[in-house]
Amino acid sequence: MSDAANTPPPDDAPIRVLIADDQAMVRTGFRLILGSQPGIEVVGEAADGSECVELARRHRPDVCLVDIRMPKLDGLEVTRLLAGPGVAEPLRVVVVTTFDQDDYVHTAIRNGACGFLLKDAGPELLVEAVRSAARGGALVSPAITVRLLRQWASRPGAVTGANRLTGRELDVARLVAVGRTNQEISAELHLSLSTVKTHLGNIQTKLAVRNRVEIAAWAWDTGAVRNR
């Protein structure tokens, strides 16, 4: 993943958001919620997956909110095209859907999503998911988090390389698993932000995982969090 995908927008710059959903009422609702928040700007709306990919590549928003069931391209394929393996400059994609299905969650995460949110999660969680994604974090709806972590981590190969984590890398993985941001990890472990990012990169390489959600899955599955 490129450095651009991990670099949050400057503190004084608004978080630029693209909304993709085939229902006009949903797009309007999300736009009103996000547009009322300080530091968030909706820069585009798409009614289908193909339009979402086109607008995202043109405007390079900080966060893309993507529904799963859309015409032309579904949200999972949109996620793969914008954030998946092999994308030179991946974007941050948060999948927002009505459908709480394990295969959707797993595919979205494998395709590079940094968040998975149910539409009934509420305005506060929607805003939190956008802000978390813009900071380089990840957020999954609380309704599915525990189930996701248990099932994702039990996939074959999900914990390979665990014995190569250093003590400090294990500390970082544990804090990722309980939802700490990079800034919070930096403060808690008395490390520079760049050092935290280096540890995260090393952890992903050693565990053969692609993002923070998979790091969290590994930590819960292996007992790294429960054994603190």
Solvent accessible surface area in square Angstrom, and as a share of the most:
residue,aa,sasa,rsa
1,M,129,0.58
2,S,31,0.20
3,D,119,0.62
4,A,65,0.51
5,A,9,0.07
6,N,66,0.34
7,T,79,0.46
8,P,41,0.26
9,P,25,0.16
10,P,92,0.58
11,D,156,0.81
12,D,134,0.69
13,A,38,0.29
14,P,56,0.35
15,I,18,0.09
16,R,71,0.26
17,V,0,0.00
18,L,2,0.01
19,I,1,0.00
20,A,2,0.01
21,D,2,0.01
22,D,60,0.31
23,Q,99,0.44
24,A,60,0.46
25,M,171,0.76
26,V,30,0.17
27,R,37,0.13
28,T,52,0.30
29,G,27,0.26
30,F,24,0.10
31,R,94,0.34
32,L,115,0.57
33,I,49,0.25
34,L,0,0.00
35,G,49,0.47
36,S,84,0.54
37,Q,58,0.26
38,P,106,0.67
39,G,43,0.42
40,I,12,0.06
41,E,80,0.36
42,V,31,0.18
43,V,35,0.20
44,G,15,0.15
45,E,55,0.25
46,A,1,0.00
47,A,41,0.32
48,D,19,0.10
49,G,0,0.00
50,S,49,0.31
51,E,63,0.28
52,C,0,0.00
53,V,11,0.06
54,E,98,0.44
55,L,22,0.11
56,A,0,0.00
57,R,135,0.49
58,R,144,0.53
59,H,66,0.30
60,R,92,0.33
61,P,3,0.02
62,D,26,0.13
63,V,0,0.00
64,C,0,0.00
65,L,2,0.01
66,V,1,0.00
67,D,8,0.04
68,I,4,0.02
69,R,117,0.43
70,M,17,0.08
71,P,68,0.43
72,K,160,0.68
73,L,53,0.27
74,D,62,0.32
75,G,0,0.00
76,L,22,0.11
77,E,53,0.24
78,V,0,0.00
79,T,0,0.00
80,R,102,0.37
81,L,46,0.23
82,L,4,0.02
83,A,2,0.01
84,G,3,0.03
85,P,88,0.55
86,G,86,0.83
87,V,44,0.25
88,A,86,0.67
89,E,95,0.43
90,P,6,0.04
91,L,15,0.08
92,R,23,0.08
93,V,0,0.00
94,V,1,0.00
95,V,0,0.00
96,V,3,0.01
97,T,0,0.00
98,T,91,0.53
99,F,65,0.27
100,D,62,0.32
101,Q,68,0.30
102,D,49,0.25
103,D,83,0.43
104,Y,34,0.13
105,V,2,0.01
106,H,25,0.11
107,T,32,0.19
108,A,0,0.00
109,I,0,0.00
110,R,93,0.34
111,N,21,0.11
112,G,9,0.09
113,A,0,0.00
114,C,21,0.13
115,G,0,0.00
116,F,0,0.00
117,L,3,0.01
118,L,18,0.09
119,K,51,0.22
120,D,126,0.65
121,A,36,0.28
122,G,27,0.26
123,P,68,0.43
124,E,136,0.61
125,L,30,0.15
126,L,6,0.03
127,V,15,0.09
128,E,86,0.38
129,A,1,0.01
130,V,0,0.00
131,R,66,0.24
132,S,9,0.06
133,A,1,0.01
134,A,2,0.01
135,R,93,0.34
136,G,24,0.23
137,G,9,0.09
138,A,33,0.25
139,L,25,0.13
140,V,19,0.11
141,S,2,0.01
142,P,96,0.60
143,A,78,0.61
144,I,0,0.00
145,T,39,0.23
146,V,86,0.49
147,R,78,0.29
148,L,6,0.03
149,L,14,0.07
150,R,170,0.62
151,Q,69,0.31
152,W,14,0.05
153,A,3,0.02
154,S,79,0.51
155,R,94,0.34
156,P,137,0.86
157,G,44,0.42
158,A,15,0.11
159,V,56,0.32
160,T,70,0.41
161,G,14,0.13
162,A,34,0.26
163,N,140,0.72
164,R,142,0.52
165,L,25,0.12
166,T,68,0.40
167,G,55,0.53
168,R,97,0.35
169,E,6,0.03
170,L,47,0.24
171,D,41,0.21
172,V,0,0.00
173,A,0,0.00
174,R,49,0.18
175,L,1,0.01
176,V,10,0.06
177,A,10,0.08
178,V,55,0.32
179,G,59,0.57
180,R,85,0.31
181,T,23,0.14
182,N,17,0.09
183,Q,79,0.35
184,E,84,0.38
185,I,0,0.00
186,S,20,0.13
187,A,73,0.57
188,E,78,0.35
189,L,26,0.13
190,H,166,0.74
191,L,35,0.18
192,S,62,0.40
193,L,64,0.32
194,S,76,0.49
195,T,46,0.27
196,V,0,0.00
197,K,75,0.32
198,T,81,0.47
199,H,29,0.13
200,L,14,0.07
201,G,36,0.35
202,N,58,0.30
203,I,0,0.00
204,Q,48,0.22
205,T,109,0.63
206,K,47,0.20
207,L,0,0.00
208,A,75,0.58
209,V,11,0.06
210,R,68,0.25
211,N,19,0.10
212,R,25,0.09
213,V,9,0.05
214,E,13,0.06
215,I,0,0.00
216,A,11,0.08
217,A,1,0.00
218,W,10,0.04
219,A,0,0.00
220,W,76,0.27
221,D,62,0.32
222,T,59,0.34
223,G,6,0.05
224,A,10,0.07
225,V,17,0.10
226,R,151,0.55
227,N,111,0.57
228,R,154,0.56
